[in-house]
Amino acid sequence: MQDRTEGPPTLKALADLVRLVGRSGAPQLRVRLGAAIALTLAGKGLGVLAPLVLGAAVNRLAAGQGTAVAMGWGFAAFAVGWALVRFLSAAAPQASDVVFAPVRAAAQRRTAAEGFAHALSLSLDFHQTKRSGALSRTLDRGSRAVDFLLRILAFNLVPTGVELVLAAAVLGGKYDWRFAAVAIAVVVVYASATFALSNWRLEHRRVMNAADSEAAGVSVDALLNYETVKSFGAEARAALTYDRALGDYAAAALKANTSLALLNGIQALIMNLGLGVMAVMAGFEAAAGRMGPGDVTAAVLIMVSLYAPLNILGFAYREIRQSFIDMEEMLKVTRQTPQVADALHAQPLPRPTEARGAEVAFQHVGFRHDARANGLEDVSFVAAPGTTTALVGPSGAGKSTIVKLALRLIDPQEGRVLIDGRDVRDVTQASLRAAVALVPQDVALFNDTLAANIAFARPEADEAQVWAAAEAAELADFIRGLPDGMQTRVGERGLKLSGGERQRVGIARALLADPCILILDEATSALDSRTEAAIQKTLRRVSAGRTTLVVAHRLSTVADADQILVLKAGRIVERGAHHELVARQGGEYAALWRKQTRAGRTIQAAG
């Protein structure tokens, strides 16, 4: 599995951002975008105009011409106008934020939803090598980065550039070109220093983010595997590992914060030097009679009002770069291409018209895992409709790989897997998974109610159907004995239930799906003998009209299978019915059968 690109440059990330906004589904997108930009630009223009109005008021007051009452009213009029302009200048960006907020929210929601959906669509190899906590944090930071970039790029960074142009034009046109030159020079020096120091700080932020993700991954791993941690008395060890991860994060955060303090100090020095130079120049102009007191006030206020967004510019640049890093990490996930995907010509798998099950055929299938020496080699067999096929053999023989191939969780590297004569790569995954149900050895449940977990296979099922599935899985009496019945919450990954209870929930869930093909991967391994016998009887009954694949270590549970496939080192070394294989001298199955029956007699004698 490869990334389509190495990492998004700024322009590509901006293009991704624009496309995301376009498909965000925000209400009145064009109108809101236009109105928000207009309000923001109006606010910046009024921000430059406000000092000029106050300057005119001060000049009028300093002129001292006319009666005191007339002069007072004139000054008051300009002062009120200045206050009004400042209010409008401050209110316009707030109104813009309100107008554009639904667009930002829709874009952030779409980003999070698409990232989550894509992560779920990725293949087993991705999820087997990815930490859940780190992946969750990456998607969360990426979606929040979209909201920040929209807010800061569209309504802070670009408008600040517009404000700089307006301020320079006013200073140069109304007073002296040197004022405009000073303003531009200060901004250039400020921006250059900010960009250089922020780029230097990026590595600190990268290290801090990596440490943050590592700490999140460690904590989630320990919490998800709480039973394992508890059973080995490893609470202190897990806490120490988490503490070390937090220590790495704290050290990285300290470096990042120290470099931030240095950056802020340099920015403050540049801004105040610029203000001082502007004030001195204005003072000399006033002393020469070329500017009035109000003009001095206006020039200084224009610079002050310009420096406020400049301060934001420094913050914005740092956070924009950081947001691009966060977006880059999220885009790496969304650019991953799943190894298993629907073909362009994929069609739904038709369900058999008769309740006979579906034929499963493996034709010269080969598959080799990257991390394992052995894989499947030239595996061929046919599971006829309505029959039961058992897969037996030692651990690592390839039984689970066959299950994953039948579910199309992985694709064969050689040969074909057919369902009713159709290559599974030519049918849609949704229709295939609707036709096949799996009861795994370790049933994972959601932290929800029993009803929700059973109905997960078919959410539209009514209460009676859910109870019928529970009855079929020998689970109904247990549920009736619970205080909250079907509404009992099962805890994280179903840890409030015993292993056998989780397996029965998994069986009920599979039965409710009403599949054509039922796969049982050690589906009764966690049950006691009495319950296992009852479940085996139930499974034999519900297997009628379905094709069943059974993975088993205890051969007694598959003795009545229509055919038994014995695997060893990724190959089928024997096949046939139970009585045929047991009678075969020197056979693998016969040796396994003798070993298990001998062990069973030993246990009974000891009991």
N, C-alpha and C positions, 0 to 999 in steps of 0.2 A: 504494500500500500504506500503510495507516494503522494506528497503534496503536489498540487498542480503548479504552484509557484513557490519560490524560496521564501518570500515574505513581501508584503505590500509596501511599495514606496509611497511617499506622501500623496502624490497625484493619484495613484491607483486607489489608495485608501479613501481619498476625497470622492473619487468616482463611485466607489462602493457605497459611501455614505449618501451620495445624491440618489443613487438607484434605490437604496433602502427607503429613503424618504418618499420616493415616487411610488413604491409599492406598499407603503405603510397602511394605506386605507384610512388615513386621517380624514375627518369630515371637512368639507370646503377647503381642501388643501391649497389650491392656487390662491383663493381669496385670502386665506389666513396668512400665507407666506408673503403675499404682496403687501397686505396691511401691516404686518409686523415689521417688514423692512422699511416701509414708509414712516411708521411711527418712530423707529429707531433713528433714522436719518434726520427726521424733524427734531428729535430731542438733541442730537449732536449740533445741528444748526442753531437751535435756540441757546444751547450752552455757550456758543461763541458770541451770540448776540447779547446775552445778558450783561457781560462786563461793559460793553459799549453803552448800554442804556444807563448803567450806574455811573460810568465816566461822564456822560452828558449831564447827569444830575449834579455831580460834584463840580463840574465846570460852571454850571449855572449858579451854584451856590457861591463859588469862589469869585465869580464875576462881580457880584454885589451891585448890579444895576437895577434900577426901579425901586419901587416901594418894598418894604420888608414883607408886607403881606403877599404881594405879587410874586416876589422871589421865593417866599416860603411855599406858596401853592405850586409854583413851577417845579421846585425841587421835590415836593411831595408827589407830584404827578409822575416825574421820572422814577422816583424811588418805588412807587407802587408798580409802575411798569416793569422795573427791574425784578421786583419780587414775583410778579406774575410770570415773567419770562422764565425765571429760574424754576418756578413751580412747574410750568409746562415742560421745561427741559428735563426735570426729574420725573415727571409723571409719564411722559411719552414712552421711555423704556419699560416702565412697569406695565403700562397698557399693552405694549408690544409683547411682553412676556406672557401676559394673560391670553392674548390672542393666539400666540404660537404654542402655548403649553400643550394643547391636545395633539398637535403634530409631533412634538417631542415624545409625548407619552406613547402615541401610536407607533412611532419608530422604535422606541425602546422595547415595547411589547413584541413587535414583529421580530426584532433582533433576537430577543431571548427565546421566543417560541421557535424560530427557525433553527437557532443553534441547538436547542434541546431536541427538536425533532430530528435534526441531522445526526446528532450524537447517537440517538436511539437507532437510526438507520444503519450505522456503521457495523461492520462485521465483528465476529467474535475475536479476531486477533487484536483489534483495536482495544476492545473492552477488557481483554485478558491482560493487557500490558499497561492500562491506564488506571491511575488512582481515582476513585470516585470523588473524594474530597477535593483533589486538585482540579479535576475536570469541572466540578460544580463551581468552584471559585473562579476558574477561567471564564466560564460562560457568564457568570454574574458580573465580573469586572468588565467584560466586553460589552454587555448590554448597557451598563451604566456609562461606559465611555461614549457610546453613541449619543446619549442624552447630553452629556457635557460638551461634546464637540459641536453639536447643533446649537447649543446655547452660546458657547463662547466664540465659535467661528463666525456665525451669522450675525450675532448681535453685540459682539464686543470687539473682536479683532478688526474686522473690515470697517465698522463704523469709527473705530479709533483712527484708522488711516484717513478716513474722510474728514474727521475732526482736525487732524493735523494739517491737511491741505487747506481747510477753511481758515484755521488760525493763522497759518503762514500768509495766506492771501490778505487777511484783514490787517495783520501787523505790517506787512510790506506795503499795502495799498494806502492805508490810513495814516501810518506813522513814518516808518523808514525801512528800507530794504534790509538794513543790518539787523533789525529786530527779527525779521523772518529768517535771516541766515542763522542767527543765534538759536532760534527755536528749532530749526531743522537740524543744525549741528548737534545740539543737545540730544535730540531724538535719535539721530544716527549713532552717536557714541553710546547712548543708553541701550539701544537695541542691539548693537554689536557686542557690548559687554554682556548683556543678558543672554544672547544666543550662545556665545562662547562658553560662559560659565554653566549654562543649562545643559549644553552638550556634554561638558565635563561631568556633570552630576548624573547623567543618564545611566551610567554603569552602576552607580550607587543604587538607583531606583530599580534597575534590573535585578541586582543581587537581593534587594529587599523584597521584591515581588516573588522571586524564586524561593526565598526563605519563608515567606508568608504561605505560599502554596504547599511547601514541604510540611510546615506545621499543621496546616489544615488536613493534608493527606494522612499524616501520622495520627491525628486525633480521630478522624472518621474511621480509619482502619481499625483502631482499637475499640471504638464504640460499636462498629458493625460486628466485630468478632469478640464481643464482650464475654460470651460463654467460654471461649478458648482462653482468653486472658485470665478469667476467674478460675477456671479449672486447673490451670498450671500455677496459680498463685503469683501471677506476673503483674499484678496491679502496680506495684512500686516500679517495676522495670519499664512498663508502658508509660507511666507518669514521668519517669526519668528521661525516656526517649523524647517525649513531648516537651519536657523542660529544656532539653538540649536544642531542640528545633526552635523553641521560643527564644533561647539565648542567641542563636544565630540570627534570628529575625531582629532582636533588640540591638545587636552589634551593627547590623546593616542599617537599621533605622537611625541609629546614633550618627553614623557617617553621613547619611542622607540629610539629617536635620542640621548637622554642623555645616555642611556645605551650603545648605539653604540660608543659614544665618549670614555666612560670608557673602552670598549673592545679594541678599537684602541690604546689607551694609553698603556694598559698592553701588547698588542702585540709588540708595538714599543720598550718597555723596555726589553722584553725578547730577541728580535732580536739583539738589540745593545749590550746587555750584552754578548751574544754569540759571536758577532763580536769582542768585546774587548778581551775576553778570547783567541780567535783564534789568534788575532794579537800579544798578549803577548807571547803565546806559540811559534809562528813562530819567534819572535824576539830572544827568548832564544836559539832556534835551530840554527839560523843564527850566533849568538854570539859564539856558541860552534863549528861552522864550519861544521855543518851537513847539512845546507841549504844555498843556495846562495840567493842573493837579488831577483833574478827572482822567486825562489821557494816561498819566502815569499809573493811576489806579487801574484803569482798564487794561493796560499792557500787562501789568503784573497779574491781575486776575485771570487774563486769558492764559498766561503760562501756568498758573496754578490749576485752572480747570483742565488744561491739557495734560498736566502731570498726573492727575487722578486716574484717567484711563491708561496712561503710560505705566503706572504702577500695576494696574490690572493686566497690562500687556505682558509684563514680566511674569506674573503668576500664570497668565493664560498660556504663554509659550511653554512654560514648564509642564503645565497640566495637559496641554495639547500633545506634547511629545509623549508624556506618560500615557495619555489616552490612546495614542496611536500604538504604543507598545501593547496595551491591554487589548485593543482591537486586533492587533497582529496575532496575538496568541489565540483569540477566539476564531479569527479567520483561518488559522492553521487547522483548527478542528473542522470548520465548515468546508474547507477545501480538501479534506480527506475524502478519497473516493472509496466507497464500500466495495469489497471484493465480491460480495453477493448483491446483485442489483437486478431489477426487472429489465429484461431486454426490450428494445423498442417495439418489437413485434409480439411481445408476450400477450397471451390470451388467458382469460379465466379458465381454471381447470373445471370441466363439467362434472357435476356430481352424478354417480351412477343412478340410472332410472330405477333400478331394483335395489332393494336392501341386501346387497350381496358383498359389500366392501369393494375395494379397488385393488387391482393387481400392482404389485411392487416388483420391479425388475432391476437388478444390477447387472450391467454388461461390461465385463473386463475393467472394473473400476480400480483406479489407483490413486492414492493420496499419501503424501508424505508431509508430516509436520516439520517445521523449521527446527524446533527445539528437541526433536526426538530422532533416534537412530532408525526406528522401524515405523512403517506406515502400512497402508493397505496396498496389496499387490495382486492385480488380476483377479479381483473378487467378482464372481458371477453367481447369481441365484435368482430364482423367481418365487415370489410369495403369491400364490394364487388367491383370487378373491374369496373372502370368507374363511381363509385358513389361518392357522397360527404357526408362525415360524419363530423358533427359539435360537438365540445366539449365545453360545457358551464358550468358555475358554479362560485361560489365565488372565490376570490383569495386564493391560498393555497389549493385548492381542489384536485390538482394533474394533471391539464391539461398540464402544461409544462413538467412534468415528463413523461407523455405519449408521448409527442413529442420527448423528448430525447431518450426514449426507441425505438421509431420507427426509429430514425436516428442511433441507437446503439451508442450514446454518453455515455450511461450507459447500463449495462446489468441487466436484472431482477434478483432479489434474489429468487423469486419463479415464477413458470410457464414459459411460452414460448411466444416469439413474432415471428410470422411467416409472411413471404412474399412469396406469391404464394406457400404456403405449406412448405417452407424451413425455418428452424430455422435461425434467423439472426446470431446466433453464429457459424453457419456452412458455412457461405458464407464470402467472403473477404470483408473487409471494403471498399476498393476502388470501387468494383462493386456495393455495397449497396449504397454508397454515390452518385455514378453515376446515380442510379435509383431513388433516392429521392432528392428533392430540397426543401429548406426551405426559406421562407420569414419571418424573425423574426419581432417582434414589434419594436425593436431598431436595425436598420440596421447599421452595422459597415463597413466603407469603408476604403480602403488603401489611403495613401497620394500620389495618382497618378491621372491619367487622368480619365475622365468619360468613355472613350472607354476601358481602361484597367480594370476598376472596373466592367463594364458590362460583358466584355469578360473573367473575372476571372473564371467563371463557365466552359467556353469552350475556352481555349486560341487559339485553331486552327480555331475558327470561323472567317469568312471573314467580311469585313466592311459592306456588305449588310445584313448579318445575324445579326450583332450588331445593325444596324439601325432598322431592322424589330422587334427585341426585344424591342427597345426603343419606337417604334410606338405602339406596343401592350400594353406597360405599360403607355401610354399617356404621354410620356416623350420627344418625338421627337421635338415638337414645342418649348418647353423650351430650349432644346439643340441648336436648330437653332438660337435662339435669343441671344445666348452667343457669345461674340467676338471671342473666340477660339473654339467654337463648341465642338466637341467630345474630343478635346485636352485640355479642361479646367481641371485644377487640382482642386481636391475637398478639399484639406487641410487635416490636421491630423484627422483621423477617420471621414472624410467627413463633418467637422464642417463648411465649407464654404457654405454648402447647408442647406436648411430648413429641418425640420423633414419629411414633406411630400415628398420633392424631394428625400431625402435619401431612403424613403420607395419605391418610384417608381423605383429608381435605383436597389433596392433589388428585386423588382418584375421582372424587365427586366433581371436581372442576372439569376433569377430562370427560367424564360421562355426560355432563351438562352440555359440552360442546357438540355432542352427537357426531363424532367423526366417522369417516369411512375407514380410516386407518388408525389403529390405536397402538401406541408404542409404550411398553412398560419396561422401564429401565430400573431393575431391582425394586419394583414398586411395592413389594411387601417385606423388604429386608428389615424394616424397623418395627414389625408387628410381632406380637406374641403368637405362639403356635395356634391357639384357639381362634384368635382374630384372623390370623393368616389363612387358616383353613376356610373360614367364612368368606373372607375377601376373595380367595382363589375361586371359590364356588360362584361368587358374584361375578368375578371377572370372566369366568367361563360362560356364564349366562349372557352377560352384556357383549361378549365377543361375537356372539351369533349375529351374522349379517355384517360383520366387520372383518377386515384383514388386520391381524394382530402380529406385531413384532415384540418378542419378549427377550430382554437381556437378563440372564440369571447366572448366579454362581451356585445356588443350591439346585442341583439337577432334579430333585424330586418335584420341584414346582413346575417343571416343563416336560415331565414324562409323557403327558398326553398331547404334546404338540404334534402337528401334522408333519413337520420336518424340523430337524435340529441341525444347525450348522456349527461345527466345531472349528474355532479359529485359533491359530497359533502364529505369532510373529507376522500378523497382517495377512495371512492366507487362510483359506478354507481348506482344512486338511481332512475333514470328514463331513459327510452329510447323510441324513437318513432319519428314520423313525427311531424312537427310544429302544424298542426291542431289537432292531437291527444293529444299532451301534453297541449295545451292551453285549451282544453275541459275538462281536468282531474281536478276534483274538489279537492282543497286542495293540489295540486301538487306543487313541487318546481318550475318547469318551469313556470307554470301558474302564480305563485306569482311574479316571476321575470318579466314576461311579463307585468303584470298589473302595477308593479312599474315603469318599463321603459316607458310604453306608457303614464302613468299618468304624469311622469316627462316631457316627450316630449310635452304633451299638455300644461303643466304649462309654459314651456319655450316659446312655440309659443304664448300663451296668453300674456306673459310679453313682448314679442317682438312687 
